[in-house]
Amino acid sequence: MTQPKTLGELKLSGYKPLSVKAELRKNLIRMMLDREPFFPGIFGFEETVIPQVQNAILAGQDMIFLGERGQAKTRLIRSLTSLLDPEIPYVAGSEINDDPLAPISKYARDMVAQHGDDTPIAWLPREDRYGEKLATPDVTTPELIGEVDPIKVAEGRYLSDELVIHYGLIPRTNRGIFCINELPDLSEKLQVGLFNIMQERDIQIRGFRVRLPLDMCVVASANPEDYTNRGRIITPLKDRYGAQIRTHYPKQVAIEINIMDAERSPLLSSDGYRLVVPRFMKEIIAETTYMAREHADINQRSGVSVRMSIANYESMLGNALRRTILLREDEVVPRISDLASIIPSSSGKIELETIEEGKEGQIIDELIKRAVKKVFGQHFRSEDFTSFLQNFTSGRSLEVSDTMPTAVYSQKSRGMGGIHEALQRLEVLESPAMIASALEFILEGLHLNKKLNKKLIEGEISYWG
């Protein structure tokens, strides 16, 4: 069926306009009845945040998402567009997406008055019905709401003519979803300017006696540290948001790992190498971030973003890929010795309570060791390696490094007793590169549990009894 191209065809099609909030509500109800997944690609909010979003949409409320950095606030807000209809009709040429059956701008009203049922109709896809502005103190009223366009005045229009108005971002998102990121950073003057948009759904530009009854869902994001500071967000504006929804970091390591796998750079597996990551290595990366969120020397008010886990995961895989290329091997499997590469990627993701030279690296190294020890304890007990530890009697040692060929690890593991059962438990026996990774994990775990000694010798790590 072809889409109507004129107002008359639109009327004959039986089209019935809905407000944005009614449209969101209609499509949400349909998805709930059809058991369709909400917000695919967003993990860990199924039992907490998403039900609150559903409640707000069903109630027809504007929303503010409150949470620390890296809690998927913006992604969640942008995903709201999936609840819009695929396309809606608007008066062709309209700057503010006028509904052909109820135009509000002078341009659209004049078009309908002049052409009647022959008024041309265009169709607006859902992805073009979303507007977003990052709030900063220098954002201006013309940017958000509108201003008199001097070019239109120079062309001969009178200042009393409504057509001299250049609309800002908000009216241009009419019949859509508009988001203000980091709302507390918006100047108080502009926060006041949002009152009418939030409550009466209209705007005023300069001295024009023009009322535009905008139709939109207004959402915002904010960090609690800013949001609660006195004077950063004015109370009457906060009062106009119907629902305040608190986001959070993943509550389980498994969810953090799902996010890491979903968000890591696709470039890491685009070169023809076989990329395999042992579960315990993923767990170590996720646990490092978890422990950073509890560390006393790290500023918890600004938060430790999930982006730290993603960046560390990518850095670890990058180091493993570099080794694979240099050794001319064909399988990329990260090892414990690759974890040194995550110190640079972690450094920019944490904010220390006190600035002290060299402290960042020490804290990250400490976090990695604690994470390795915890993950090792989830898989093994030290007593599981009684026979394996006998290999280190009489001063014998075992050397590993992030540049050691995989074949060397296989040779070493074959010559050591008491290791086969542990490798089998870690499900790595089908791959020599996986065995190398597991062997380093076991050695480091035993060292951190004070069963083996460790020292660095000319780029190699040596473990001995």
Secondary structure, 3 states (H helix, E strand, C coil): CCCCCEHHHHHHCCCCCCCHHHHHHHHHHHHHHCCCCCCCCCCCCCCCHHHHHHHHHHCCCCEEEECCCCCCHHHHHHHHHHHCCCEEEEECCCCCCCECCECCCHHHHHHHHHHHHHCEEEEEEHHHCEEEEECCCCCCHHHHCEEECHHHHHCCCCCCCHHHEEECHHHHCCCEEEEEECHHHCCHHHHHHCHHHHHCCCCCCCCCCCCCCCCEEEEEEECHHHHCCCCCCCHHHHHHCCEEEECCCCCCHHHHHHHHHHHCCHHHHCCCCEECCCHHHHHHHHHHHHHHCCCCCECCCCCCCHHHHHHHHHHHHHHHHHHHHHCCCCEECCCHHHHHHHHHHHHCCCCECCCCCCHHHHHHHHHHHHHHHHHHHHHCCHHHHHHHHHHHHHHCEEEECCCCCHHHHHHHHHCCCCCHHHHHHCCCCCCHHHHHHHHHHHHHHHHHCCCCEEEEECCEEEEEC
